[in-house]
Amino acid sequence: MYVRIRNMREDRDMTQSQMAEYLRIHQTTYSDYEIGKLNIPVQVLDKIADLFETSIDYLVNRTDVEKPYPHKK
């Protein structure tokens, strides 16, 4: 389910360990997210979307538009 997250991480030459460190979680937890063994909490998806400058909808395949939505002020 989270193939886009893995692909975006790999496109940026980031390891799972680097992602886990950014998210302040264990690497094994991040790995479980990436393979779909664990559901990713919304707050974690939000941080990933910010890092990759995209939307949560794009990360979870709800849209094919990679550009993020404008932030509310």
N, C-alpha and C positions, 0 to 999 in steps of 0.2 A: 504494500500500500504506500509506503513512503520512499519509493524509488527516486522521486524527484529530490528528496532531501539528500539521499546518498549521492546522486549524480551532481548536485550543486556543491556538496562538500568535496567530492573528488575533482570537480572542475576547478576548484580553488586550492587544490593540492593540500587539503587539510586531512589529518588523520582523525580517526574516531576519538583518540585520546585528546587531541586538540579541541575537538568539538565538546567533549565531556568537560574539559577544563573551562572552556568559555561558558558552558551552561551550569557549571559548578555541581556536576553529578559524577557518578562513577562511570568509567568507560564501559563496563558491562551493561549498565542501565542504558546508556546511549546506544550500544549495539542492539539491545533488545528493542529499543524504539525503532531503529532503522530496519530491522527485519520484521517488524510488526508483532513481535511477541508481547510487547507492552504498548498500551495506548499512550500517546504523548499528551501530557497535560497542556491545556490552552496557554498557560503562561510560558511554557517551554516553546511551544510553537510560535508564540509571539516573539520570543528572543531570536529564534532561528530565522523567522521572516525578516526581522530587523537586520540581522547579520547579512543575509543574502539579498537585502533590498527588494523584497517581494511581498506577496500577501500570503496569509495562511490559506486562503482558498486555492492559490496556486500550488502550495506545498501538498495539499491533500486532494489534488486533482478535481477541484470543483470548478476550475476555470483553466483555460490555456493561456490566459493573459498573464505574463510574468511581471509586468510593471505593477508596483504596489498602488494601493488606493491612497488618495491624499489623506494626511492626518488631520484630525479635528483639532482646532485650537481651543 
